[in-house]
Amino acid sequence: MTMKDEGPMRNRAEIIDCLKKIPAILTELVAEASPALLKKRGVAGKWSIHEHPCHLVDVHPMLIGRFIMFRNEEAPWLII
């Protein structure tokens, strides 16, 4: 999905509304799953349900730092 004026999310308010809903959606889905299902890797080499939110927790500080940099700097640098 691109950030153009086409597709399901067309403006800032829609994007913010979607982002606000993510924690509740993830919490509900994870709460309903059994511990065995949370740890199961459906495809070899791919992450389990458990590993996905763990990754989000790990990268959260880095992403917030990037967003702040993009907001505050005219030409932010980005190390990939």
mmCIF file of the N, C-alpha and C atoms, coordinates in Angstrom:
data_MODEL
# 
_entry.id   MODEL 
# 
loop_
_atom_site.group_PDB 
_atom_site.id 
_atom_site.type_symbol 
_atom_site.label_atom_id 
_atom_site.label_alt_id 
_atom_site.label_comp_id 
_atom_site.label_asym_id 
_atom_site.label_entity_id 
_atom_site.label_seq_id 
_atom_site.pdbx_PDB_ins_code 
_atom_site.Cartn_x 
_atom_site.Cartn_y 
_atom_site.Cartn_z 
_atom_site.occupancy 
_atom_site.B_iso_or_equiv 
_atom_site.pdbx_formal_charge 
_atom_site.auth_seq_id 
_atom_site.auth_comp_id 
_atom_site.auth_asym_id 
_atom_site.auth_atom_id 
_atom_site.pdbx_PDB_model_num 
ATOM 1   N N  . MET A 1 1  ? 0.844  -1.181  0.000  1.00 0.00 ? 1  MET A N  1 
ATOM 2   C CA . MET A 1 1  ? 0.000  0.000   0.000  1.00 0.00 ? 1  MET A CA 1 
ATOM 3   C C  . MET A 1 1  ? 0.882  1.234   0.000  1.00 0.00 ? 1  MET A C  1 
ATOM 4   N N  . THR A 1 2  ? 0.515  2.200   -0.776 1.00 0.00 ? 2  THR A N  1 
ATOM 5   C CA . THR A 1 2  ? 1.267  3.440   -0.836 1.00 0.00 ? 2  THR A CA 1 
ATOM 6   C C  . THR A 1 2  ? 0.524  4.517   -0.059 1.00 0.00 ? 2  THR A C  1 
ATOM 7   N N  . MET A 1 3  ? 1.189  5.625   0.132  1.00 0.00 ? 3  MET A N  1 
ATOM 8   C CA . MET A 1 3  ? 0.590  6.738   0.855  1.00 0.00 ? 3  MET A CA 1 
ATOM 9   C C  . MET A 1 3  ? -0.004 7.754   -0.115 1.00 0.00 ? 3  MET A C  1 
ATOM 10  N N  . LYS A 1 4  ? -0.327 7.337   -1.340 1.00 0.00 ? 4  LYS A N  1 
ATOM 11  C CA . LYS A 1 4  ? -0.951 8.228   -2.312 1.00 0.00 ? 4  LYS A CA 1 
ATOM 12  C C  . LYS A 1 4  ? -2.411 8.460   -1.934 1.00 0.00 ? 4  LYS A C  1 
ATOM 13  N N  . ASP A 1 5  ? -3.079 9.333   -2.666 1.00 0.00 ? 5  ASP A N  1 
ATOM 14  C CA . ASP A 1 5  ? -4.492 9.612   -2.412 1.00 0.00 ? 5  ASP A CA 1 
ATOM 15  C C  . ASP A 1 5  ? -5.384 8.570   -3.083 1.00 0.00 ? 5  ASP A C  1 
ATOM 16  N N  . GLU A 1 6  ? -5.019 7.306   -2.964 1.00 0.00 ? 6  GLU A N  1 
ATOM 17  C CA . GLU A 1 6  ? -5.839 6.232   -3.515 1.00 0.00 ? 6  GLU A CA 1 
ATOM 18  C C  . GLU A 1 6  ? -5.740 5.044   -2.574 1.00 0.00 ? 6  GLU A C  1 
ATOM 19  N N  . GLY A 1 7  ? -6.664 4.153   -2.678 1.00 0.00 ? 7  GLY A N  1 
ATOM 20  C CA . GLY A 1 7  ? -6.643 2.994   -1.791 1.00 0.00 ? 7  GLY A CA 1 
ATOM 21  C C  . GLY A 1 7  ? -7.477 3.235   -0.555 1.00 0.00 ? 7  GLY A C  1 
ATOM 22  N N  . PRO A 1 8  ? -7.460 2.269   0.369  1.00 0.00 ? 8  PRO A N  1 
ATOM 23  C CA . PRO A 1 8  ? -8.357 2.338   1.519  1.00 0.00 ? 8  PRO A CA 1 
ATOM 24  C C  . PRO A 1 8  ? -8.035 3.437   2.534  1.00 0.00 ? 8  PRO A C  1 
ATOM 25  N N  . MET A 1 9  ? -6.776 3.874   2.625  1.00 0.00 ? 9  MET A N  1 
ATOM 26  C CA . MET A 1 9  ? -6.441 4.933   3.592  1.00 0.00 ? 9  MET A CA 1 
ATOM 27  C C  . MET A 1 9  ? -6.012 6.168   2.813  1.00 0.00 ? 9  MET A C  1 
ATOM 28  N N  . ARG A 1 10 ? -6.852 7.170   2.809  1.00 0.00 ? 10 ARG A N  1 
ATOM 29  C CA . ARG A 1 10 ? -6.603 8.327   1.960  1.00 0.00 ? 10 ARG A CA 1 
ATOM 30  C C  . ARG A 1 10 ? -6.122 9.561   2.699  1.00 0.00 ? 10 ARG A C  1 
ATOM 31  N N  . ASN A 1 11 ? -6.279 9.599   4.001  1.00 0.00 ? 11 ASN A N  1 
ATOM 32  C CA . ASN A 1 11 ? -5.864 10.810  4.689  1.00 0.00 ? 11 ASN A CA 1 
ATOM 33  C C  . ASN A 1 11 ? -5.305 10.477  6.060  1.00 0.00 ? 11 ASN A C  1 
ATOM 34  N N  . ARG A 1 12 ? -4.712 11.453  6.649  1.00 0.00 ? 12 ARG A N  1 
ATOM 35  C CA . ARG A 1 12 ? -4.053 11.300  7.946  1.00 0.00 ? 12 ARG A CA 1 
ATOM 36  C C  . ARG A 1 12 ? -5.009 10.781  9.016  1.00 0.00 ? 12 ARG A C  1 
ATOM 37  N N  . ALA A 1 13 ? -6.227 11.302  9.054  1.00 0.00 ? 13 ALA A N  1 
ATOM 38  C CA . ALA A 1 13 ? -7.185 10.893  10.079 1.00 0.00 ? 13 ALA A CA 1 
ATOM 39  C C  . ALA A 1 13 ? -7.500 9.400   9.969  1.00 0.00 ? 13 ALA A C  1 
ATOM 40  N N  . GLU A 1 14 ? -7.661 8.895   8.752  1.00 0.00 ? 14 GLU A N  1 
ATOM 41  C CA . GLU A 1 14 ? -7.941 7.464   8.564  1.00 0.00 ? 14 GLU A CA 1 
ATOM 42  C C  . GLU A 1 14 ? -6.755 6.612   9.010  1.00 0.00 ? 14 GLU A C  1 
ATOM 43  N N  . ILE A 1 15 ? -5.559 7.047   8.695  1.00 0.00 ? 15 ILE A N  1 
ATOM 44  C CA . ILE A 1 15 ? -4.355 6.312   9.082  1.00 0.00 ? 15 ILE A CA 1 
ATOM 45  C C  . ILE A 1 15 ? -4.232 6.280   10.605 1.00 0.00 ? 15 ILE A C  1 
ATOM 46  N N  . ILE A 1 16 ? -4.423 7.425   11.246 1.00 0.00 ? 16 ILE A N  1 
ATOM 47  C CA . ILE A 1 16 ? -4.338 7.501   12.708 1.00 0.00 ? 16 ILE A CA 1 
ATOM 48  C C  . ILE A 1 16 ? -5.408 6.628   13.345 1.00 0.00 ? 16 ILE A C  1 
ATOM 49  N N  . ASP A 1 17 ? -6.617 6.651   12.816 1.00 0.00 ? 17 ASP A N  1 
ATOM 50  C CA . ASP A 1 17 ? -7.691 5.825   13.350 1.00 0.00 ? 17 ASP A CA 1 
ATOM 51  C C  . ASP A 1 17 ? -7.331 4.342   13.259 1.00 0.00 ? 17 ASP A C  1 
ATOM 52  N N  . CYS A 1 18 ? -6.790 3.921   12.128 1.00 0.00 ? 18 CYS A N  1 
ATOM 53  C CA . CYS A 1 18 ? -6.361 2.521   11.958 1.00 0.00 ? 18 CYS A CA 1 
ATOM 54  C C  . CYS A 1 18 ? -5.269 2.158   12.963 1.00 0.00 ? 18 CYS A C  1 
ATOM 55  N N  . LEU A 1 19 ? -4.278 3.014   13.118 1.00 0.00 ? 19 LEU A N  1 
ATOM 56  C CA . LEU A 1 19 ? -3.178 2.737   14.047 1.00 0.00 ? 19 LEU A CA 1 
ATOM 57  C C  . LEU A 1 19 ? -3.673 2.617   15.487 1.00 0.00 ? 19 LEU A C  1 
ATOM 58  N N  . LYS A 1 20 ? -4.643 3.428   15.852 1.00 0.00 ? 20 LYS A N  1 
ATOM 59  C CA . LYS A 1 20 ? -5.188 3.384   17.217 1.00 0.00 ? 20 LYS A CA 1 
ATOM 60  C C  . LYS A 1 20 ? -5.875 2.051   17.518 1.00 0.00 ? 20 LYS A C  1 
ATOM 61  N N  . LYS A 1 21 ? -6.408 1.389   16.506 1.00 0.00 ? 21 LYS A N  1 
ATOM 62  C CA . LYS A 1 21 ? -7.136 0.139   16.697 1.00 0.00 ? 21 LYS A CA 1 
ATOM 63  C C  . LYS A 1 21 ? -6.217 -1.081  16.814 1.00 0.00 ? 21 LYS A C  1 
ATOM 64  N N  . ILE A 1 22 ? -4.995 -0.977  16.357 1.00 0.00 ? 22 ILE A N  1 
ATOM 65  C CA . ILE A 1 22 ? -4.101 -2.139  16.302 1.00 0.00 ? 22 ILE A CA 1 
ATOM 66  C C  . ILE A 1 22 ? -3.875 -2.803  17.658 1.00 0.00 ? 22 ILE A C  1 
ATOM 67  N N  . PRO A 1 23 ? -3.548 -2.077  18.740 1.00 0.00 ? 23 PRO A N  1 
ATOM 68  C CA . PRO A 1 23 ? -3.310 -2.767  20.018 1.00 0.00 ? 23 PRO A CA 1 
ATOM 69  C C  . PRO A 1 23 ? -4.486 -3.618  20.486 1.00 0.00 ? 23 PRO A C  1 
ATOM 70  N N  . ALA A 1 24 ? -5.698 -3.115  20.372 1.00 0.00 ? 24 ALA A N  1 
ATOM 71  C CA . ALA A 1 24 ? -6.868 -3.883  20.816 1.00 0.00 ? 24 ALA A CA 1 
ATOM 72  C C  . ALA A 1 24 ? -7.077 -5.117  19.947 1.00 0.00 ? 24 ALA A C  1 
ATOM 73  N N  . ILE A 1 25 ? -6.877 -4.977  18.657 1.00 0.00 ? 25 ILE A N  1 
ATOM 74  C CA . ILE A 1 25 ? -7.034 -6.113  17.748 1.00 0.00 ? 25 ILE A CA 1 
ATOM 75  C C  . ILE A 1 25 ? -6.009 -7.190  18.065 1.00 0.00 ? 25 ILE A C  1 
ATOM 76  N N  . LEU A 1 26 ? -4.754 -6.803  18.211 1.00 0.00 ? 26 LEU A N  1 
ATOM 77  C CA . LEU A 1 26 ? -3.702 -7.780  18.523 1.00 0.00 ? 26 LEU A CA 1 
ATOM 78  C C  . LEU A 1 26 ? -3.931 -8.430  19.876 1.00 0.00 ? 26 LEU A C  1 
ATOM 79  N N  . THR A 1 27 ? -4.318 -7.650  20.869 1.00 0.00 ? 27 THR A N  1 
ATOM 80  C CA . THR A 1 27 ? -4.564 -8.186  22.208 1.00 0.00 ? 27 THR A CA 1 
ATOM 81  C C  . THR A 1 27 ? -5.662 -9.240  22.170 1.00 0.00 ? 27 THR A C  1 
ATOM 82  N N  . GLU A 1 28 ? -6.742 -8.948  21.484 1.00 0.00 ? 28 GLU A N  1 
ATOM 83  C CA . GLU A 1 28 ? -7.856 -9.897  21.397 1.00 0.00 ? 28 GLU A CA 1 
ATOM 84  C C  . GLU A 1 28 ? -7.433 -11.185 20.685 1.00 0.00 ? 28 GLU A C  1 
ATOM 85  N N  . LEU A 1 29 ? -6.729 -11.056 19.578 1.00 0.00 ? 29 LEU A N  1 
ATOM 86  C CA . LEU A 1 29 ? -6.304 -12.243 18.828 1.00 0.00 ? 29 LEU A CA 1 
ATOM 87  C C  . LEU A 1 29 ? -5.347 -13.114 19.637 1.00 0.00 ? 29 LEU A C  1 
ATOM 88  N N  . VAL A 1 30 ? -4.395 -12.498 20.295 1.00 0.00 ? 30 VAL A N  1 
ATOM 89  C CA . VAL A 1 30 ? -3.415 -13.255 21.079 1.00 0.00 ? 30 VAL A CA 1 
ATOM 90  C C  . VAL A 1 30 ? -4.080 -13.884 22.304 1.00 0.00 ? 30 VAL A C  1 
ATOM 91  N N  . ALA A 1 31 ? -5.003 -13.189 22.929 1.00 0.00 ? 31 ALA A N  1 
ATOM 92  C CA . ALA A 1 31 ? -5.683 -13.714 24.115 1.00 0.00 ? 31 ALA A CA 1 
ATOM 93  C C  . ALA A 1 31 ? -6.509 -14.951 23.793 1.00 0.00 ? 31 ALA A C  1 
ATOM 94  N N  . GLU A 1 32 ? -7.035 -15.030 22.588 1.00 0.00 ? 32 GLU A N  1 
ATOM 95  C CA . GLU A 1 32 ? -7.882 -16.153 22.194 1.00 0.00 ? 32 GLU A CA 1 
ATOM 96  C C  . GLU A 1 32 ? -7.090 -17.385 21.774 1.00 0.00 ? 32 GLU A C  1 
ATOM 97  N N  . ALA A 1 33 ? -5.821 -17.240 21.481 1.00 0.00 ? 33 ALA A N  1 
ATOM 98  C CA . ALA A 1 33 ? -5.011 -18.353 20.975 1.00 0.00 ? 33 ALA A CA 1 
ATOM 99  C C  . ALA A 1 33 ? -4.421 -19.170 22.124 1.00 0.00 ? 33 ALA A C  1 
ATOM 100 N N  . SER A 1 34 ? -4.314 -20.460 21.924 1.00 0.00 ? 34 SER A N  1 
ATOM 101 C CA . SER A 1 34 ? -3.698 -21.328 22.934 1.00 0.00 ? 34 SER A CA 1 
ATOM 102 C C  . SER A 1 34 ? -2.187 -21.083 22.952 1.00 0.00 ? 34 SER A C  1 
ATOM 103 N N  . PRO A 1 35 ? -1.528 -21.374 24.082 1.00 0.00 ? 35 PRO A N  1 
ATOM 104 C CA . PRO A 1 35 ? -0.068 -21.232 24.137 1.00 0.00 ? 35 PRO A CA 1 
ATOM 105 C C  . PRO A 1 35 ? 0.647  -22.023 23.036 1.00 0.00 ? 35 PRO A C  1 
ATOM 106 N N  . ALA A 1 36 ? 0.144  -23.215 22.747 1.00 0.00 ? 36 ALA A N  1 
ATOM 107 C CA . ALA A 1 36 ? 0.769  -24.037 21.697 1.00 0.00 ? 36 ALA A CA 1 
ATOM 108 C C  . ALA A 1 36 ? 0.642  -23.363 20.332 1.00 0.00 ? 36 ALA A C  1 
ATOM 109 N N  . LEU A 1 37 ? -0.529 -22.789 20.047 1.00 0.00 ? 37 LEU A N  1 
ATOM 110 C CA . LEU A 1 37 ? -0.723 -22.107 18.766 1.00 0.00 ? 37 LEU A CA 1 
ATOM 111 C C  . LEU A 1 37 ? 0.157  -20.861 18.672 1.00 0.00 ? 37 LEU A C  1 
ATOM 112 N N  . LEU A 1 38 ? 0.297  -20.139 19.785 1.00 0.00 ? 38 LEU A N  1 
ATOM 113 C CA . LEU A 1 38 ? 1.127  -18.932 19.780 1.00 0.00 ? 38 LEU A CA 1 
ATOM 114 C C  . LEU A 1 38 ? 2.574  -19.241 19.407 1.00 0.00 ? 38 LEU A C  1 
ATOM 115 N N  . LYS A 1 39 ? 3.078  -20.388 19.831 1.00 0.00 ? 39 LYS A N  1 
ATOM 116 C CA . LYS A 1 39 ? 4.484  -20.746 19.593 1.00 0.00 ? 39 LYS A CA 1 
ATOM 117 C C  . LYS A 1 39 ? 4.701  -21.522 18.294 1.00 0.00 ? 39 LYS A C  1 
ATOM 118 N N  . LYS A 1 40 ? 3.620  -21.973 17.666 1.00 0.00 ? 40 LYS A N  1 
ATOM 119 C CA . LYS A 1 40 ? 3.730  -22.801 16.458 1.00 0.00 ? 40 LYS A CA 1 
ATOM 120 C C  . LYS A 1 40 ? 4.175  -21.957 15.265 1.00 0.00 ? 40 LYS A C  1 
ATOM 121 N N  . ARG A 1 41 ? 5.145  -22.489 14.539 1.00 0.00 ? 41 ARG A N  1 
ATOM 122 C CA . ARG A 1 41 ? 5.559  -21.878 13.274 1.00 0.00 ? 41 ARG A CA 1 
ATOM 123 C C  . ARG A 1 41 ? 4.870  -22.648 12.154 1.00 0.00 ? 41 ARG A C  1 
ATOM 124 N N  . GLY A 1 42 ? 3.944  -22.010 11.489 1.00 0.00 ? 42 GLY A N  1 
ATOM 125 C CA . GLY A 1 42 ? 3.186  -22.663 10.428 1.00 0.00 ? 42 GLY A CA 1 
ATOM 126 C C  . GLY A 1 42 ? 4.041  -23.029 9.228  1.00 0.00 ? 42 GLY A C  1 
ATOM 127 N N  . VAL A 1 43 ? 5.053  -22.232 8.995  1.00 0.00 ? 43 VAL A N  1 
ATOM 128 C CA . VAL A 1 43 ? 5.970  -22.464 7.884  1.00 0.00 ? 43 VAL A CA 1 
ATOM 129 C C  . VAL A 1 43 ? 7.387  -22.420 8.439  1.00 0.00 ? 43 VAL A C  1 
ATOM 130 N N  . ALA A 1 44 ? 8.179  -23.397 8.060  1.00 0.00 ? 44 ALA A N  1 
ATOM 131 C CA . ALA A 1 44 ? 9.569  -23.450 8.532  1.00 0.00 ? 44 ALA A CA 1 
ATOM 132 C C  . ALA A 1 44 ? 10.299 -22.153 8.190  1.00 0.00 ? 44 ALA A C  1 
ATOM 133 N N  . GLY A 1 45 ? 10.986 -21.616 9.174  1.00 0.00 ? 45 GLY A N  1 
ATOM 134 C CA . GLY A 1 45 ? 11.753 -20.392 8.956  1.00 0.00 ? 45 GLY A CA 1 
ATOM 135 C C  . GLY A 1 45 ? 10.952 -19.104 9.082  1.00 0.00 ? 45 GLY A C  1 
ATOM 136 N N  . LYS A 1 46 ? 9.650  -19.208 9.265  1.00 0.00 ? 46 LYS A N  1 
ATOM 137 C CA . LYS A 1 46 ? 8.804  -18.014 9.440  1.00 0.00 ? 46 LYS A CA 1 
ATOM 138 C C  . LYS A 1 46 ? 8.452  -17.858 10.914 1.00 0.00 ? 46 LYS A C  1 
ATOM 139 N N  . TRP A 1 47 ? 8.116  -16.657 11.328 1.00 0.00 ? 47 TRP A N  1 
ATOM 140 C CA . TRP A 1 47 ? 7.843  -16.387 12.727 1.00 0.00 ? 47 TRP A CA 1 
ATOM 141 C C  . TRP A 1 47 ? 6.500  -16.935 13.178 1.00 0.00 ? 47 TRP A C  1 
ATOM 142 N N  . SER A 1 48 ? 6.442  -17.264 14.462 1.00 0.00 ? 48 SER A N  1 
ATOM 143 C CA . SER A 1 48 ? 5.191  -17.679 15.094 1.00 0.00 ? 48 SER A CA 1 
ATOM 144 C C  . SER A 1 48 ? 4.373  -16.436 15.447 1.00 0.00 ? 48 SER A C  1 
ATOM 145 N N  . ILE A 1 49 ? 3.136  -16.659 15.884 1.00 0.00 ? 49 ILE A N  1 
ATOM 146 C CA . ILE A 1 49 ? 2.296  -15.547 16.356 1.00 0.00 ? 49 ILE A CA 1 
ATOM 147 C C  . ILE A 1 49 ? 3.000  -14.828 17.509 1.00 0.00 ? 49 ILE A C  1 
ATOM 148 N N  . HIS A 1 50 ? 3.588  -15.588 18.404 1.00 0.00 ? 50 HIS A N  1 
ATOM 149 C CA . HIS A 1 50 ? 4.302  -15.031 19.561 1.00 0.00 ? 50 HIS A CA 1 
ATOM 150 C C  . HIS A 1 50 ? 5.476  -14.150 19.140 1.00 0.00 ? 50 HIS A C  1 
ATOM 151 N N  . GLU A 1 51 ? 6.203  -14.575 18.136 1.00 0.00 ? 51 GLU A N  1 
ATOM 152 C CA . GLU A 1 51 ? 7.407  -13.842 17.726 1.00 0.00 ? 51 GLU A CA 1 
ATOM 153 C C  . GLU A 1 51 ? 7.092  -12.492 17.079 1.00 0.00 ? 51 GLU A C  1 
ATOM 154 N N  . HIS A 1 52 ? 5.956  -12.383 16.417 1.00 0.00 ? 52 HIS A N  1 
ATOM 155 C CA . HIS A 1 52 ? 5.610  -11.110 15.768 1.00 0.00 ? 52 HIS A CA 1 
ATOM 156 C C  . HIS A 1 52 ? 5.458  -9.966  16.769 1.00 0.00 ? 52 HIS A C  1 
ATOM 157 N N  . PRO A 1 53 ? 4.618  -10.082 17.820 1.00 0.00 ? 53 PRO A N  1 
ATOM 158 C CA . PRO A 1 53 ? 4.537  -8.973  18.774 1.00 0.00 ? 53 PRO A CA 1 
ATOM 159 C C  . PRO A 1 53 ? 5.843  -8.751  19.537 1.00 0.00 ? 53 PRO A C  1 
ATOM 160 N N  . CYS A 1 54 ? 6.603  -9.834  19.769 1.00 0.00 ? 54 CYS A N  1 
ATOM 161 C CA . CYS A 1 54 ? 7.910  -9.661  20.426 1.00 0.00 ? 54 CYS A CA 1 
ATOM 162 C C  . CYS A 1 54 ? 8.807  -8.773  19.570 1.00 0.00 ? 54 CYS A C  1 
ATOM 163 N N  . HIS A 1 55 ? 8.756  -8.979  18.259 1.00 0.00 ? 55 HIS A N  1 
ATOM 164 C CA . HIS A 1 55 ? 9.541  -8.145  17.344 1.00 0.00 ? 55 HIS A CA 1 
ATOM 165 C C  . HIS A 1 55 ? 9.074  -6.692  17.413 1.00 0.00 ? 55 HIS A C  1 
ATOM 166 N N  . LEU A 1 56 ? 7.761  -6.485  17.467 1.00 0.00 ? 56 LEU A N  1 
ATOM 167 C CA . LEU A 1 56 ? 7.247  -5.111  17.553 1.00 0.00 ? 56 LEU A CA 1 
ATOM 168 C C  . LEU A 1 56 ? 7.744  -4.412  18.806 1.00 0.00 ? 56 LEU A C  1 
ATOM 169 N N  . VAL A 1 57 ? 7.764  -5.134  19.920 1.00 0.00 ? 57 VAL A N  1 
ATOM 170 C CA . VAL A 1 57 ? 8.276  -4.568  21.171 1.00 0.00 ? 57 VAL A CA 1 
ATOM 171 C C  . VAL A 1 57 ? 9.752  -4.209  21.020 1.00 0.00 ? 57 VAL A C  1 
ATOM 172 N N  . ASP A 1 58 ? 10.516 -5.090  20.376 1.00 0.00 ? 58 ASP A N  1 
ATOM 173 C CA . ASP A 1 58 ? 11.950 -4.849  20.197 1.00 0.00 ? 58 ASP A CA 1 
ATOM 174 C C  . ASP A 1 58 ? 12.242 -3.635  19.319 1.00 0.00 ? 58 ASP A C  1 
ATOM 175 N N  . VAL A 1 59 ? 11.475 -3.451  18.239 1.00 0.00 ? 59 VAL A N  1 
ATOM 176 C CA . VAL A 1 59 ? 11.774 -2.368  17.295 1.00 0.00 ? 59 VAL A CA 1 
ATOM 177 C C  . VAL A 1 59 ? 11.048 -1.058  17.618 1.00 0.00 ? 59 VAL A C  1 
ATOM 178 N N  . HIS A 1 60 ? 10.115 -1.090  18.559 1.00 0.00 ? 60 HIS A N  1 
ATOM 179 C CA . HIS A 1 60 ? 9.334  0.102   18.898 1.00 0.00 ? 60 HIS A CA 1 
ATOM 180 C C  . HIS A 1 60 ? 10.198 1.331   19.187 1.00 0.00 ? 60 HIS A C  1 
ATOM 181 N N  . PRO A 1 61 ? 11.210 1.246   20.066 1.00 0.00 ? 61 PRO A N  1 
ATOM 182 C CA . PRO A 1 61 ? 12.022 2.440   20.340 1.00 0.00 ? 61 PRO A CA 1 
ATOM 183 C C  . PRO A 1 61 ? 12.720 2.977   19.079 1.00 0.00 ? 61 PRO A C  1 
ATOM 184 N N  . MET A 1 62 ? 13.204 2.082   18.227 1.00 0.00 ? 62 MET A N  1 
ATOM 185 C CA . MET A 1 62 ? 13.873 2.507   16.999 1.00 0.00 ? 62 MET A CA 1 
ATOM 186 C C  . MET A 1 62 ? 12.889 3.214   16.059 1.00 0.00 ? 62 MET A C  1 
ATOM 187 N N  . LEU A 1 63 ? 11.686 2.668   15.930 1.00 0.00 ? 63 LEU A N  1 
ATOM 188 C CA . LEU A 1 63 ? 10.691 3.280   15.048 1.00 0.00 ? 63 LEU A CA 1 
ATOM 189 C C  . LEU A 1 63 ? 10.251 4.647   15.560 1.00 0.00 ? 63 LEU A C  1 
ATOM 190 N N  . ILE A 1 64 ? 10.048 4.767   16.863 1.00 0.00 ? 64 ILE A N  1 
ATOM 191 C CA . ILE A 1 64 ? 9.664  6.069   17.433 1.00 0.00 ? 64 ILE A CA 1 
ATOM 192 C C  . ILE A 1 64 ? 10.771 7.084   17.164 1.00 0.00 ? 64 ILE A C  1 
ATOM 193 N N  . GLY A 1 65 ? 12.022 6.664   17.337 1.00 0.00 ? 65 GLY A N  1 
ATOM 194 C CA . GLY A 1 65 ? 13.146 7.555   17.043 1.00 0.00 ? 65 GLY A CA 1 
ATOM 195 C C  . GLY A 1 65 ? 13.145 8.019   15.600 1.00 0.00 ? 65 GLY A C  1 
ATOM 196 N N  . ARG A 1 66 ? 12.853 7.102   14.685 1.00 0.00 ? 66 ARG A N  1 
ATOM 197 C CA . ARG A 1 66 ? 12.787 7.473   13.261 1.00 0.00 ? 66 ARG A CA 1 
ATOM 198 C C  . ARG A 1 66 ? 11.657 8.460   12.998 1.00 0.00 ? 66 ARG A C  1 
ATOM 199 N N  . PHE A 1 67 ? 10.484 8.195   13.573 1.00 0.00 ? 67 PHE A N  1 
ATOM 200 C CA . PHE A 1 67 ? 9.353  9.096   13.355 1.00 0.00 ? 67 PHE A CA 1 
ATOM 201 C C  . PHE A 1 67 ? 9.667  10.494  13.879 1.00 0.00 ? 67 PHE A C  1 
ATOM 202 N N  . ILE A 1 68 ? 10.297 10.571  15.025 1.00 0.00 ? 68 ILE A N  1 
ATOM 203 C CA . ILE A 1 68 ? 10.682 11.872  15.588 1.00 0.00 ? 68 ILE A CA 1 
ATOM 204 C C  . ILE A 1 68 ? 11.685 12.562  14.667 1.00 0.00 ? 68 ILE A C  1 
ATOM 205 N N  . MET A 1 69 ? 12.649 11.802  14.159 1.00 0.00 ? 69 MET A N  1 
ATOM 206 C CA . MET A 1 69 ? 13.642 12.368  13.256 1.00 0.00 ? 69 MET A CA 1 
ATOM 207 C C  . MET A 1 69 ? 12.976 12.891  11.981 1.00 0.00 ? 69 MET A C  1 
ATOM 208 N N  . PHE A 1 70 ? 12.052 12.108  11.411 1.00 0.00 ? 70 PHE A N  1 
ATOM 209 C CA . PHE A 1 70 ? 11.363 12.540  10.192 1.00 0.00 ? 70 PHE A CA 1 
ATOM 210 C C  . PHE A 1 70 ? 10.537 13.797  10.435 1.00 0.00 ? 70 PHE A C  1 
ATOM 211 N N  . ARG A 1 71 ? 9.952  13.886  11.633 1.00 0.00 ? 71 ARG A N  1 
ATOM 212 C CA . ARG A 1 71 ? 9.146  15.049  11.970 1.00 0.00 ? 71 ARG A CA 1 
ATOM 213 C C  . ARG A 1 71 ? 10.006 16.295  12.170 1.00 0.00 ? 71 ARG A C  1 
ATOM 214 N N  . ASN A 1 72 ? 11.190 16.128  12.787 1.00 0.00 ? 72 ASN A N  1 
ATOM 215 C CA . ASN A 1 72 ? 11.982 17.276  13.210 1.00 0.00 ? 72 ASN A CA 1 
ATOM 216 C C  . ASN A 1 72 ? 13.046 17.732  12.227 1.00 0.00 ? 72 ASN A C  1 
ATOM 217 N N  . GLU A 1 73 ? 13.447 16.875  11.296 1.00 0.00 ? 73 GLU A N  1 
ATOM 218 C CA . GLU A 1 73 ? 14.550 17.223  10.407 1.00 0.00 ? 73 GLU A CA 1 
ATOM 219 C C  . GLU A 1 73 ? 14.064 17.403  8.972  1.00 0.00 ? 73 GLU A C  1 
ATOM 220 N N  . GLU A 1 74 ? 14.636 18.397  8.308  1.00 0.00 ? 74 GLU A N  1 
ATOM 221 C CA . GLU A 1 74 ? 14.256 18.668  6.933  1.00 0.00 ? 74 GLU A CA 1 
ATOM 222 C C  . GLU A 1 74 ? 14.708 17.551  5.994  1.00 0.00 ? 74 GLU A C  1 
ATOM 223 N N  . ALA A 1 75 ? 15.899 17.037  6.205  1.00 0.00 ? 75 ALA A N  1 
ATOM 224 C CA . ALA A 1 75 ? 16.450 15.979  5.353  1.00 0.00 ? 75 ALA A CA 1 
ATOM 225 C C  . ALA A 1 75 ? 17.058 14.890  6.248  1.00 0.00 ? 75 ALA A C  1 
ATOM 226 N N  . PRO A 1 76 ? 16.208 14.091  6.887  1.00 0.00 ? 76 PRO A N  1 
ATOM 227 C CA . PRO A 1 76 ? 16.735 13.079  7.820  1.00 0.00 ? 76 PRO A CA 1 
ATOM 228 C C  . PRO A 1 76 ? 17.523 11.988  7.103  1.00 0.00 ? 76 PRO A C  1 
ATOM 229 N N  . TRP A 1 77 ? 18.547 11.487  7.781  1.00 0.00 ? 77 TRP A N  1 
ATOM 230 C CA . TRP A 1 77 ? 19.323 10.368  7.247  1.00 0.00 ? 77 TRP A CA 1 
ATOM 231 C C  . TRP A 1 77 ? 18.719 9.085   7.790  1.00 0.00 ? 77 TRP A C  1 
ATOM 232 N N  . LEU A 1 78 ? 18.901 8.016   7.102  1.00 0.00 ? 78 LEU A N  1 
ATOM 233 C CA . LEU A 1 78 ? 18.357 6.747   7.543  1.00 0.00 ? 78 LEU A CA 1 
ATOM 234 C C  . LEU A 1 78 ? 19.350 5.641   7.247  1.00 0.00 ? 78 LEU A C  1 
ATOM 235 N N  . ILE A 1 79 ? 19.764 4.936   8.296  1.00 0.00 ? 79 ILE A N  1 
ATOM 236 C CA . ILE A 1 79 ? 20.669 3.798   8.124  1.00 0.00 ? 79 ILE A CA 1 
ATOM 237 C C  . ILE A 1 79 ? 19.804 2.553   8.029  1.00 0.00 ? 79 ILE A C  1 
ATOM 238 N N  . ILE A 1 80 ? 19.983 1.817   6.968  1.00 0.00 ? 80 ILE A N  1 
ATOM 239 C CA . ILE A 1 80 ? 19.192 0.600   6.751  1.00 0.00 ? 80 ILE A CA 1 
ATOM 240 C C  . ILE A 1 80 ? 20.026 -0.607  7.090  1.00 0.00 ? 80 ILE A C  1 
# 
